[in-house]
Amino acid sequence: MDELNIIDISKSLSNPVRLNILNWLKEPESNFPPHETVKHFNDGVCASYIQEKTQLSQSTISTYLSMMEKCGLLISTRHGKWSYFKRNEEVLRCYREYFE
């Protein structure tokens, strides 16, 4: 992991809402309602559920999720018109190891 990526991840984690999102996605079953169309959390959590939980605008959450995906913290999967997000555990592991 290069320093530029470390800086981008650190910037992303400096926002309390983005940090909360990452923490909520650690245990999606405990933090989000069951999905209506996809009956599991294998592909993550629908962006609309994340937006609802944060009570922020759709455009703000879209920007946050895009930023987190761009630096590698999240992986997105599309199901029709819906985007699902989950943690990228490999990037999180490398980020932790960088500081050890």
N, C-alpha and C positions, 0 to 999 in steps of 0.2 A: 504494500500500500504506500503510495507516494504522499509527500507532504501536502500537495495541492488537494488531494482527496481528503486528507485528514482535516484540512482547514474547512473545506466545504461541509463535511459531516459535522464538525464542531459548530459552524455557523447555524446549521440546521437544528442542532440540539440546543442552541442557546435560547430558543423560543419555548416558553412553558407549554403552550398548546401543542406544538410539534412533539415535545418530549412526552406529554400526556398521551398523544396518539400512539407513539411507539410503545409506551407502557401498556396501554389498553390492548394493543395488538398482540402483546405477549400471551394474553389469555383471552382470546376473543369470545369464547363461550360464556365467560363470566361478565363481560363488559358490553356485549351487544345482543340484541334479540336474534332469534333464529331467522335465517333468510327464507323468504317466501318461495323464490324460484329455485335457488340452489340450496339444498337441504344440509349443507356442511360448510365448514370453514377452511377446507383444504386450499382454496384459492384466495383466502383472506376474507376481508369484510368489505361490503359494498360502500362506496364513497358516500352514498346518501345517508347511511347509518352513522358514519363518522361525522358528517356535517351536522346531523341531528343532535348527536351527543355533545358536540362542541358549542352548538347554538351560534355558530358564526355563519356568514353568508356562504353560498355555494361557490362564489368566485374566490373567496379567501381560502376556503378549504381546498379547492382545486389547485390554487397556487402553492399551498403548503405541501400537498401530496405530490405535486409535480417536482417541487424542490427536493423532497425527501427521496423520490424515485431517482432523480437525476444524479444525486450523490451516492446512490446505491443502498440507502437504508431500507427502501421498500421495493417490493416486486409487485407489478400490476398484472392483472389478467382480465381480459374482456369476456363478458358473457352477454352477447347481444349489444344493447346500448349501455350496459352497466359495467363499471370498472370496479374490480375488487383488489384490495391491497393487503399484503402481508409483509411481515418483517423479513429482511434478508439476513438470516442468522450468520451466514458466512462473513459478510461485511462487518457485522457487529462484533464477531469474534476477532477479526483482523484489527478492528479499531481498538478493542480492548488490549490486544497483544502489543500494539504499537506503543502503548504507554507503560507496559510492564518491563 
